[in-house]
Amino acid sequence: MADAEVLYRARMVSVQPNGVSKVWFEGPYPSPAQARARVTFWRNHYARNCPGGWQVSGHLESARLSWGVSGI
């Protein structure tokens, strides 16, 4: 990977009917479309398979890589 390469991940938050929330990340991916697809997948999955007050939301995050010497 080269310096200044941008990577993307999906940040997901699910909330159970009792209010307990869970945060998780999927990625990194080389394009925003791949991370966005994971957000769409989980929204659709929860809509179909988790009735009764479950909620899920998500967004994309990005990072720009910069390599440096870390020592040996």
N, C-alpha and C positions, 0 to 999 in steps of 0.2 A: 504494500500500500504506500502510496506517495503522500508527502506532506500536503496539507490543505484538502485532502480528500474528505468529502462529506458523507457521513453515514446516518442512517435513520433508524428509529425504533418506534414501536407502538407502546404507549403507556395506557394501561387499562385499569379501570376501577369498577369493581362490582360491589353492590350493596344488597345484602340479604334482607328478607322481610323483617327480621328482628333488628335491623340497623347495623349489623356487623359488616364492615367493609374490608375489602382485600384489594391491594394494588399489585400489579405485576407488569413486567415488560417483556416484549418479544422483539428480537432483533439482535444485532444490528443487520440492516439491509442496505444494499448499495443504492436503492432508489426509493423515493417517497411513495411511489405507487405500491411497492411491496409491503411497506409498513401500513399504509392506508388499507390495504386488503385485509390485514389482520384485524384492524379495528372493525371493518365491515363484517368479517367472519364472526367475531364475538358478539356484535350487536344482533346479528341474525340468529346465532345459536341461542342466545338468552331469550330472544323473542319467541322462538319455537319451542324450546325445551325447559324453560324455567318460569312457569306461570306463578301467579300468586304474590306479586309484589317485588320480585327480583328486578334490580336495575343494573345497567351496565353503561359506562361511558368510556370514551377513549380519545386520545389525540396523538399527534406525531411529535417526536422530539428529534433534534438533529445535533450532530457533533462534528467538529472539524478537527482532523487529526494533525498533530505536529510532533514529529519524532525528535528525540534528543538523546544525548549520551546519559546513561544512568549509572555508569561506573561498574567495575568488575570486582 
